[in-house]
Amino acid sequence: KKDIPAVNFITHEIHCSRNIEVCHCCGEPVPRSEMKNHMESEHVQVTCKCRMKIEKSLLKDHQASACPLRPALCPFCTVELPFSKLQEHEAFCGARTEPCGTCGRNVLLREQMEHPRVCG
């Protein structure tokens, strides 16, 4: 899968066909002697803490962006909780009020960003 000078192409092609194998899962060239390690380190199925089975090589991305149990911060109180519980928590937490420093009215936390436009 790389450019090879035409002068070396035949020798290189022979070397590759003997020593390199293309992984049937990811399509990457892997030395034949390392294929077992490659399969075990990259493509073995592992179970995430959310009980989803996923390839080991994809686990970090899953845990960072798709896992329902990934940590998330509430924008109102900065408490860390599982992403799957964030929406319910935000509904409760955003319904709390704090007095406005300008007009003195009690303002919902979820409306504090918009409040300055209508304040006073």
N, C-alpha and C positions, 0 to 999 in steps of 0.2 A: 504493500500500500504506500510505497514511497518511490520517489524518482530515483532511478539508478542510471549511471552513465552507460550508454549503449555498449561501450567496450567491455564492461563488466557484467552485462545483463545475463548472459547464458550461465556463467559461473554462479552468479547470485541466485538465479532461478533454481538451479540444481540444489544449492545449499538450502534455500527456503523450503523446497518441496520435501527435503529429507528431515529438516530440523524444526520447521515452524508449522503450527496447526492453527486454523482459524476457529475461534470459539463459536460454537453453535448458538450460544445464548446472546452474546454481545457483539459478535462479528470482529473482535479484535484478534490480531495475530499474537500467538503465545508460543514460546518454545515448547516443543513436545514434552520435554522433561519436566516442565513446570505446569502442565495442563491440570494435573490433579490439584496442585496447590491453588491455581487460579480458580478452579471451580469451587473449592472449599472456602476460599477467602472472599470471593466476589459474588458467587451465585447460590450459595447455600441458603436455604430458607430459615429465617429466624422469626421469633415471635416478639412483637413490640409489646410494651406494657399495656397497650390498648387491646391486646389480643389479636391484632391483625398479623397475618403471616406475610413476610416481605423478604426480598433478597437482601442479604447482609449489606451489599454495596449501596442500596437505596435507603437503608434505615435512617441515616443521619438526616437526609433531606425530608423524609417522612416525619421524623420527630420534630424538625424545625418548622415545617409549614403545613402539614396535613393531619398530624395526629390529634385526635380530640382531647388527649390528655397533656398536650404540650402546655407549658406555663404561659399564662397571659396576665397582663396587668390591668386592673380596673383603672380607667382614666379619671375616675372621681376620687378614689381613696388610695390608689396605687397598691392595693393588696394583690398578691400573686395567687392565682387560682387556675385550675385546669380550664383550657379554652372552651370545653363543652359546657361549663357552668358560667361562663362570662356573661352571656346575654341575659340570663336570669338575674345574676348579681347586678349588672348594670341597670336593669329596670328598677330594682329595689334601691340601689345606691344613688342613682340619679334622681330619684324622687325625694331625696332629703333636701332640706332647704337651708340656706344661709342668708343672713341679712346683707343687703347691698350696702356698700360703704358710702354710696352717693345719695340714694333716695331712701334708704332704710327699709325698703320692702323686702319681705322674705322671697328669695328666688330659688327655684328648683336648680339643683346642681347641673342637670342636663341642659338647662336654659341659660346658664351663666355666660356663655360665649355670645349669645344673641341679645342678652339683656341690655348692654350699653347702648344699643340702637334705640331702644324704647324707654330707657331710663329717664326719669324726671319729666 
